């Protein structure tokens, strides 16, 4: 039987191989194709002609941002979103100010010292050992993604067949506020922003999805 393909959109500043390794370790019966979160992600997404789809962090937010188009293209695919990053609400107080300051520092570092900017982001996100010494995709795309991350989110509705997973202690996401707006999401106790922990919870809950 021909192996089926699962396309994923990765997180900001992370090499696609970082996520692919975690996926292959937990869902080995699928072929996983990970694309970076870049401006032409929709064209890459469609060209992959995959059987299922998912996103992590910025990649998950991009899928939510275009949920109508994703649903139309993948009606039976049951998309999986891991840690969809949405910035804090404008009235989120000290937490929102810390986010704004942290992302401003990352943005200021990105052009003169990309490696330092990537390391700072991974430190803020709690992704130890994930930082790349070199930009994993073009610098102009990293700059675009960083600007997108800082934009106030448009109101989103999570389609009923989408599976969303958040870490209880995610340093980038206000999980209580997110789950208050979207009670259908799955909160993983003790988890942060790391994709592997969220994938472990998804596989445990859903079982290893079959190819059929």
N, C-alpha and C positions, 0 to 999 in steps of 0.2 A: 504494500500500500504506500502510495506517495505521501511523504511527510508534508504536513501543512505548515503554513507560515504565520507567525505572529509578528506584526509590526509594532514597534514602540517608538515614542518620541522621548528622548532623554532629557536630562536636567541641565540647567545652565552651567557652563564651564566644565562639564564633566566629559571625559572621553566616552564615546558610545560603547567601547569595549568594557568599561567599568560596569555598566548596567547589564550588558550582554552576558558577562560571566556569572552574575547573580541569577539571571534568568535561566541560563543553561543548567546551572547547578540544581535549580528547584523545579524546572519544567523541561526535563531533557527530551520529552517525546515530541516537542515542537522545534521547528527552526525559528530562531529569533533574529529579526532584522531591526537594528536600532539606528534611528536617524537623529542627528542633532537638532535642537530647537532653533531653526534658522528661518529666515523670512519666506523661503520657498518650500516650507515643510509640507504644505498641502499638495504640491506637485509630486514631491517625493513619496508622500503618503499614498496618493492615488496610483502612482507608477508601480508601487510594490505589489499591488494586487493580492493583498494578504487575506487570510481567512479570519483573523481576529486582530484586535488593535488595543493598544494601551498607551499610557503616558506616565511620566514621572516628573514631579516638581513643575518646572516651567512647561515641560511637554504635556503634563496633565492639564495645566491651565489653558494651553493652546487648544487642546481638544474640547474643553468646556466652552471656550470662546467661540468655537465653530461647531457646537453640538448638533445643530440642525443638519449641516453638511455631512458630518461624520455619521450621523444616524442614517441619512439617506444612502450613503455609500456602503454602510455596514449594518444593515437592519438586523441581521441575526448574529452579530459578532459579540454582543455583550461586552462593551469596552470596560477595561479595568484601569482605574486611575489611582496612582500611588502619590500621596502627599501633594495634591494640587495646590500650588502656591498662590495664595491671594493675600495682598498686603493688608495690614490692619485698617480698620475703618478710621475715618478722619477724627472721630471722637474717642479713639482708643487710649488716649492719655500717654502715660510714660512709655508704655510698650510701643506705641506707634512712633514716638520720638526716637526711641532706641533703634528701631528699624530704619527710620529715615537717615539717622546719623551713620549707621553701619553701611548702608548701601551707598551713601554719598562718598564714604571713604573708599569703598571698592571701585566706584566709578572714577574717582580722582586718580586711583592707582592704575587703572586698566591700560591706558595708553603708554605711560612711561615705564611701567613695570608689570606686565601681564602676569608673570609668575607670582608676584607678591599679591596681586589682586585675587587671583584664583585661590591662593593659600588662605587669604583672609576670609573669602567666602566660605571655604570648606570648614574653617575654624568656627565661624559664626553658625554654620548649619550643623556642626557636630559630625562632619563626615571625615573622620580621622583617616589619614593615609590616602584620601581620594584625590588630592590636588595634583594637577599635572604641572610638570616643569615648563611645558610649552603650551601655547594655546591649542586646544584640541580641535578647533575649527576656526575659520577666519576671524580676525580681531574685529572687523566691522560688524560681523554677525553677533559676536559677544556683546558689543556695545549696544546693538539693537535689542538683544534679549534683556540686557540690564535695564534699558529704558522701559521695555514692556513690563518687566517685573514691578517697576515702581509706579506704573499707572494705576489710578483707582479702578478697581474691577467694575465692569458693567454687571448689572444684576444677572445672575445665572440661575437656571433651573436644571436640576440634574434629572435626565430622563429616567424613567422607572427601571429600565433594564440595565443601567450602568452600575458598576460596582466601584465604590470609592472607599479608600483606606487611608486613615490618618493616624499619626502617632499621638498618643496622649500628651507626650512631653515634647512635641515638635517645637524647636526654637524659632522657626520661621513662620509658623501658622498658629493663629489663635483658634485652637481646636474647639474649645467650648463655644465660642461665637459661631464657628462654622457649623457645628453639629446642632446648635440651636436653630439655625436657619434651615438646615438640611438634616432632619432626624434620620434619614435612611442611610447615612454614611456609617462606616464601620470604624470605631475607635479602638486602637491597639494599645492595651495597657502597658505603660512603661516605655513605649517606643518613642523614638525621635524622628528624624528626617531620613534615616538610612533606608534605602529601598529594600535591602535584604530582609530586615526585620518585618517590614510590611508584607513582603512576598511570602515569608514564612506563615504569617497569619492568614493570608489569602488562600494559600494551598491547604492549610489545615482546615479552614472553614469550608472552602468550595471543593476540596479534593483536587487531585491532579487532573486538570481538564483533559478529556479525551480528544483525540483528533477527529473523531467522527462527528 
